[in-house]
């Protein structure tokens, strides 16, 4: 059996188990799958973290995604520390190396020189030959700014330049950014999202990098670095985040309670009171396994560390009003 067929069986088996609350055996019998096919599908779901072998139940895809991303956060934290060290080197020591004639050039653009910085960005975009990569933390975008950046990107794409960008996962919930995700992808840009974006950064042909100098303050200025040696480490940071990032369409929206089902809302209300799964199941007239699954979905959706925290966070967000 081919890998595509195995994936088809795994997908069908997962969907049946998840929708009907059935065991592997029950779902396989209902679908008429052979034991060998089910065994391969089960292994595939295990690798994707979509199946819990202890309880013989499915794991919600949003929860599996959150756990997968969490496994990369430790490595990301180490890279963030490296980024801080790199920023210190750039600010305090790089000028010493530059004076010795090393192939490095650094330009600082303070808050009052943003117009000059934007001019440098336009110049870099016009001169790039092979690749542009970018990282974007949460920000307040305007349609005018996005349209201008899109026009610049389309010109580069027309010249055969590859463009990749990573955005903060929270931006999936911004209607304007969701709209532009579709526009970017249709134009040929490669876009991914991740829960943590360490800094705003643009890199051109792995030779020139523009890095935000004040984390959390987009208007606080930036550092422009020319020189393959230093830019190489920043490119490695991007590549590591890119590897663990997700496609925008694979990330559920989570900024509003409007998309919650009535059952999810009811579970949240009971969670906020501190009710246990068994009590919630009796109140709603469903199985404990169903409640456990819904609680897992909601904690992942809210980025909560516990069931009680999920209920409290939903209340603060106004989801239970």
Order of alpha helices (4+ residues) and beta strands (2+ residues): alpha-alpha-alpha-beta-beta-alpha-alpha-beta-alpha-beta-alpha-beta-alpha-beta-beta-beta-beta-alpha-alpha-alpha-alpha-alpha
